[in-house]
Amino acid sequence: MLHLGLSPLLVLMLGVSLGAAFPHDTLGKDCRLSQYQHIEREQRQAVDRMRQEFQFGDEQDVTTHKCNTKLFHRKWKAANLPMPDRVLLVEAELNLTTAMLELPAAPGFAEVCRVPLDFFTTAREAVRGCVSASPEPCRRGSESTACLRATTILHVLQVLDDLRCAALQDKC
Ligand SMILES: *[C@@H]1O[C@H](CO)[C@@H](O)[C@H](O)[C@H]1NC(C)=O
């Protein structure tokens, strides 16, 4: 089913199982993805504020500056993926994002993460009904959690874009 070369690293890190079964190439009936065709400005701003706080605040320590996982550096775009793979990608990204935002953080940063975490958690639930796959348990390779967390937060706008792209289907 998947003809497009998802990077092995991405696959490994996100725990995406290839060849996941989408019986009729349709989204599950519990799929509530379409509401994300438009992401409200306030939500996007809250997410971007978190990213900026992280990038320019003191949350990011020396080790995460040096960490350069290629997880979000891809040669392909979500728009080029067939729908089932796109949904799977978004689910994996939402899994990763919520897991990283749930990690303990300094009180000030935790407060900034609250609205984005709610948003991504709700989105993850909405997307779950779309995927009829049974991906393998998530393995995270050898990246440290701090590195994964930094990468995810710094690329969190891409997660929003991928979510919107999956919701837009043909219109992305
Ligand atoms: C996302 O997380 C859920 C719950 O842990 C898991 O069942 C699902 O397979 C994960 N999805 C992907 C694409 O990794």
PDBQT file of the ligand as one rigid body, heavy atoms in Angstrom, charges set to zero:
ROOT
HETATM    1  C1  LIG A 201      -0.954   6.080  18.909  1.00  0.00    +0.000 C 
HETATM    2  O1  LIG A 201      -1.101   5.704  20.244  1.00  0.00    +0.000 OA
HETATM    3  C2  LIG A 201      -2.109   4.730  20.458  1.00  0.00    +0.000 C 
HETATM    4  C3  LIG A 201      -2.259   4.528  21.948  1.00  0.00    +0.000 C 
HETATM    5  O2  LIG A 201      -1.035   4.313  22.545  1.00  0.00    +0.000 OA
HETATM    6  C4  LIG A 201      -1.733   3.450  19.736  1.00  0.00    +0.000 C 
HETATM    7  O3  LIG A 201      -2.735   2.484  19.896  1.00  0.00    +0.000 OA
HETATM    8  C5  LIG A 201      -1.590   3.763  18.263  1.00  0.00    +0.000 C 
HETATM    9  O4  LIG A 201      -1.156   2.617  17.590  1.00  0.00    +0.000 OA
HETATM   10  C6  LIG A 201      -0.585   4.892  18.052  1.00  0.00    +0.000 C 
HETATM   11  N1  LIG A 201      -0.601   5.245  16.625  1.00  0.00    +0.000 N 
HETATM   12  C7  LIG A 201       0.487   5.373  15.878  1.00  0.00    +0.000 C 
HETATM   13  C8  LIG A 201       0.263   5.681  14.445  1.00  0.00    +0.000 C 
HETATM   14  O5  LIG A 201       1.621   5.256  16.307  1.00  0.00    +0.000 OA
ENDROOT
TORSDOF 0
